[in-house]
């Protein structure tokens, strides 16, 4: 692509939104290096499609959708979505401290299937509406609702008796 308004617009977009895109990728991937790779690949796809975007204001939604699709493809290909057995059982405090609760919830969130994790991250961490989440995931609002509902049921089952305390603090209520 030749230098010009298109390239300048993309550079401004990538520079101004990189932090938000990285945060989203990190919440999906759970690893810094993998999040960097997701953002880089998604921005490459956005750059290639930049001239075809009807409205550059939708570039962030396009890039988030690319991050989500790439992450899901990687998880499927590398079997990252399978649960890892643990030999130890974490101590579960009666009322976990905020930092402990967040870490505990984060570890459980990483065990969710890719689409459920993406739906939860978009709804509760990125604070998107059901319609916005459906657009990013390229599915219906009903699918978003069922993915989030299933994910929250799994999290509640794994977190045990203190699930409501932890999930309420994280703003994860239906």
N, C-alpha and C positions, 0 to 999 in steps of 0.2 A: 504494500500500500504506500503510495507516495505521501510525502509530508504535506500537510495542509490542514484544513479545518477538521476533517475526519480524524486524523491522527491526534491533533491537539485535543479534540473532544474526548477521545478515548483516554489519553494520558491524564486529563483532568479528572475523569471519572475514576480511573484506576487509583490515582493518588488520593483522591478525597474519600473513597469508599473502601480502601484496602483494609483498614482496621476492622470495620464492621464485617466485611466478607471473611477476614481471617478468624474473627471471633465465632462466626457461624460455622466455619469449617472445623475449628477446634472443638466446638461443642458436638459436632457430628463424629469427628474422628477420635478425639480423646488424646491425640498425640500432636506435639508441635510440628515435627517434621512432616507428618502426614498432612496436617492442616496446610502447611506451606505448599506442599505438592498439589493439594486440591485447589487452592486459590490460584496457583500458577497455571495449572491446566485449564481451569475455568476461565481465567482472564485471557488465555490464549484463544480459547473458543470464542469468547466475546469479541476479541480483537478481529478475528477472522470474519465474524458476522456483523461487525460494527456498521458497515455501509448498508446492510440489509435490514437493520433495525428500523422499524417505521418511526419509532419515537425513542430517541436516546434517553429520555426520562425513564424508560422501562429497562434500561441496561442493568440495573441492580437486580431486578426480578429475574431477568434472563441469566445473569451470572449466578445467582443463588440456585436457580433451577439446574444449571450446569454443575455446580458443586454437589448438589444432591444426587443427580444422576451418576456422576463420576464416582462418588462415594459408594453408592449402592452397587454399582458395577464392580468396584474393587472388592467390596465385602463379599459379594457372591463368588467372585473369581478366586479369592484367597481364603475363603471360608472363615472370615473374621467374625461372622455373626454367630458362630457356635459358642456355647458357654464353656468356660474353662473350669474344670473341677478344682476345688480348694481342699487342702488338707486341714486348714485351720478354720475355726468358726470365730468370726469377729465378736469381740465383747460388745454387747448392746446396752449402752447406758439407759436408765429409765427415762431420763429427759436429756437427750444428747445436746451438747453445746453446739452453737451455730456452725462453727468451722467443722467439727466432727460430723455433724448432720449433713452438711453440704458435701463433704468428701464421701461419706457413706452413700448418699443418694447418687452422687456422680459415678461411683463404682458400679452401682446397680443399673444406672441408666446406660452405661456402656455395654451391658449384657443384653439389652433389648435388640430384637431384630432391626435391621437397618431402616425400614420404612416407619416402624413404630418410633424408633429413636428420632428420626427426622421430623415426624409429626409432633412429638413432644417438644423437641428443641424449638421448632418454629412457633408453636403455640405458646409455650411458657417461658422460654429463654429469650426468644426474639419478639415475643408479644404480638404475633400476627393474628389476624382474625381467622376464622375457619375458612372463609372464602379466599383470603390471601394464601393460606397454607395449601389449600387445594390447588391454587394456581401454580405455586412453586413445585408441588409434588406431581402436578399434572394428573389430578384425579378429581373425583366428585367430593362435595362437602360431606356427604354421607360416609365416604371412605375415610376422610379425615377424622370424623367423629368416631368411627369404629376403631381406627388405628390408635387414637388417643385413649379411648376407653379401654381397649385391650392392654395397652401399655401401662396405664394406671393400675389396672387389676393385677398385672404381673408385679409391678413395683410394690403394691400394697402386700401381696402375698410374700414377697421376699423380705420386705422390711419388717414384717411382723407387727407386734402390738404397738410400736411407736410410729407406724407408718403415717398416721394422720398428723402427728406433731411435725415430722420431718417434711412431709409434702405440703402442709399448710404454710410452713415457714418459707418454702420455695415457691409458693403461689400456685401449686399444682392441685387445684380442686376442680371438679367438673361442675 
